[in-house]
């Protein structure tokens, strides 16, 4: 076999992993974020000032936020079920140290701290969990798209062929979910200009179309290995993202955005009914002639074109989640209730997933069927809820150490007028929140599309220059760390210079 066909075979005909393993793996990112926050608070407690060195800030963020994820999907994957416990124990140790070493004048009874914590007001204009969720989806995707070409990346984590739940299968849906959370329809307070939003979306998706065409031409010109049954011969994820955003904007211009979940349910259920009652399922899996024909545009790109319905359903449901999150919740108590509601919703979705897989169809990313839509939403809600809990934990810890700050964590605010609770002003802190000068998360968030594009270009470059399939473990870990550090460093430099490469 040629190197191209060998690599294609290496990422084909896989069946995914268990829902439990994916859930356990997803808990690592929030725990890493918690660990980073606690370390920064401990540093402030010891030295009386926040970490101000940009060099050490980048190093800390990379070693704590990114590096553990590289190890967890390679050499540490056999003990993935123990990893959350290990990191959680380390976090508990740091918290215990912070609690015991507080300054004498700030020591108050634990019950009083809890009561003060519940009454704390948070900045409702900035929800850090949304930013962190979207950034980590990008980071995890960037790690996986290169790591999957190395033998140290478990085959069960790669995309499943027809049915199955691989980690990378979830990544595609999570990217859709994250984009919907911050779409113009969610962020817009007035419903008057829906059609102007639609026109703006038509203009804003041209970079995705451009990138999709660029990827298509580059892959075909250098005969780069590709998994054809993923999207088809000519289609790719950039096209999917662009067309889903356009279709969703059109629907939201016609129907009330507050009813987007109803549209999502109707789309997903109708699509599944068509799959089960017609020959559409066989067409997607085996082509028009039953022998995987790729003759004609529809045949050649059937997975990418027909899965748009499923991804559109995920997007519309995620718009509803975004609207729910942007409701005026400005207290810790309200966000605890919101986190409980989100977790309960995720549990209900997991129950529906069991029913759907038993009576409709197993999860299939290739078709983006009903089970896939439910699975993506359930795991994304769980993942997001863990970030909310992490942020609340860091807010609680900051109350123990007055003046400490954590980048990309909630700002604590107080009523500007005791009689008017709706008016808030920021409590002076050490530079926390969205304007934090040293934060890898903020850096990636500023140029997310560029980060994703750079990761794709670097992945292609590494694959062209290196025989990834036969790489040794130490070499693989070195390459993955260099690749991720280079991507993060570019984002960090742009962030430091306040450069945002977005002009559409």
Order of alpha helices (4+ residues) and beta strands (2+ residues): alpha-alpha-alpha-alpha-alpha-alpha-beta-alpha-alpha-alpha-alpha-alpha-alpha-alpha-alpha-alpha-alpha-alpha-alpha-alpha-alpha-beta-beta-alpha-alpha-alpha
